[in-house]
Amino acid sequence: MEYNLADLFESVVDVVPDREALVYVDHPGTGAERRLTYAELDAAANRVAHHLTDSGLLPGEHVGLHLYNGVEYLQTVLACLKARLVPVNVNYRYVEEELVYLYNDADLAALVFEGEFTERVAAALPQTPRLRHLIRVGATPPGAPEPAIVPVAYGDAEAAGSPERGFPPRSPDDLFIIYTGGTTGMPKGVMWRAEDLFFAGLFGGEPSGEPVKRPEELAERVAARGAGLTFFPAPPLMHGTSTLTSFIAFNYGQRVVIHRKYAPEEVLRTIEKERVSSVSLVGDAMLRPLIDALNGPLKGTDLSSLFSVSSSGAIMSESVRAEFQRLVPNVVLLNNFGSSESGSNGRATDDSGPEKGDDSGPEKGFRLQVNDRTQVVDPVTHEPVAVGVPGRLAQRGHVPLGYYNDPVKTAETFFRKGSERWVLLGDMATVDEEGIVTVLGRGSQCINTGGEKVYPEEVEQALKSHPDVYDVLVAGVPDPTWGSHVAAVVQVRAGAPEPSLEEIQRHCRTRLAGYKIPRQLVITPAVQRSPSGKADYRWAKAVATEADAGA
């Protein structure tokens, strides 16, 4: 047996076949749900895997998943891994031009797609010559043009495949590709070896303790551990965090609950009904709506089963955490830090954030207790930086092989020191005497105003502590005097008065140095984010620049 994700999943199935593995709840208000045991999910994945190989797909070829959340998503990922095919996530918000780019960049040979997206798939298909096999989930909208390649219905693909295993031996070198970066440029495919992803992204099978020391130990631990935990990844599975959260649960022999789309009131109802233990989400954009529902129509919802709420991809600000903690006092709120390129790097300390109100120094930023594989290094020499000196976060050991089809960005981001592979992340940071890392922000979003560097995340944290600010993004706008000035694009809390720029500046003055305080305020009906809650800084900069030009 190897450190292969399919081998490991099958080893868990064999020791807890009758344990519930996956619960899918459709919403809003439909009542539709599906429940699969580990044995049932295993057989369902086998069927799709055999259909794919029977259709002529060969080990190492790439299969796109252009889907909403559903049983079919995780079933297809498992099917690909079983057949040694490479699963590739596709952002379901992409339009034709973006899909053509991703389908071609990823060299997709097959695509599993939602019926709702038929028209987009049909438009992209003539421009993607390598794509030769289609499987469609659900119905096609009336009048939508059919693709030139006739899709196989997902149910027919399942019915055609054998429920038995019978696959050739697999390898720890089998690939898993996660496409990332669509909000800051064209998406890039991060290539993970199965073994590296197991240890870096899935905690080596043990998120709360020592990783396993041999592959067989995973099933042994599951057999000795009872059921009772339910993991609820709330963001779209098309983003790596939710898929990896699901596999963490599978490796732990526990249950996963998923929704088709994020609907806060339905999330709370499901936590109560399914006795959910742990929810993962993305920052304030997902946590605030839960708070609104608990203060309103879902007041009194029984969340006593909930042990933890964790965030990756964006942080839960201190003011929002405090508000949720008041409503659900026994829950642990965790700001995890990681990326598609690194897996997990660490977790925020309790004193993270610039909202304490007495200093503007970097020690008041997003502070991390990092793992022993993460360092802050000079981006040129790759040597560790001195205490207090800004550098780039980097991680060693179990890291990706690089970006698929992009040797230039691979050479910029991945490097070797001695016998170890390293990845250089996009986040600027400093480290203190105790080894605590302060994340300053993404270097690509850094605002240079009068020679001073401002990281948007720090300013956003200060602004989110204002009682009338519901959500905010910060961007740099060209300025004839300062080069750029700091602009805040703010969504006001429902029913609250619109704050003035002067009021926002007064609020920030005790939390931030003067050069970091916004010089421009733009009120918007809604802050634009990805379906998972990640910031769209290109949109924020465009909105602020347009408003500045019209002022």
Secondary structure, 3 states (H helix, E strand, C coil): CCCCHHHHHHHHHHHCCCCEEEEEECCCCCCCEEEEEHHHHHHHHHHHHHHHHHCCCCCCCEEEEECCCCHHHHHHHHHHHHCCCEEEECCCCCCHHHHHHHHHHCCEEEEEEEHHHHHHHHHHHHHCCCCCEEEEECCCCCCCCCCCCCCEEHHHHHHHCCCCCCCCCCCCCCEEEEEECCCCCCCEEEEEEHHHHHHHCCHHHCCCCCCCCCCHHHHHHHHHCCCCCEEEECCCCCCHHHHHHHHHHHHCCCEEEEECCCCHHHHHHHHHHHCCCEEEECHHHHHHHHHHHHHCCCCCCCCCCCCEEEECCCCCCHHHHHHHHHHCCCCEEEEEEEECCCEEEEEECCCCCHHHCCCCCHHHCEEEEECCCEEEECCCCCCECCCCCCEEEEEECCCCCEECCCHHHHHHHEEEECCEEEEEEEEEEEECCCCCEEEEEEHHHCEEECCEEECHHHHHHHHHCCCCEEEEEEEEEEECCCEEEEEEEEEECCCCCCCCHHHHHHHHHCCCCHHHCCCEEEECCCCCECCCCCECHHHHHHHHHHHHHHC
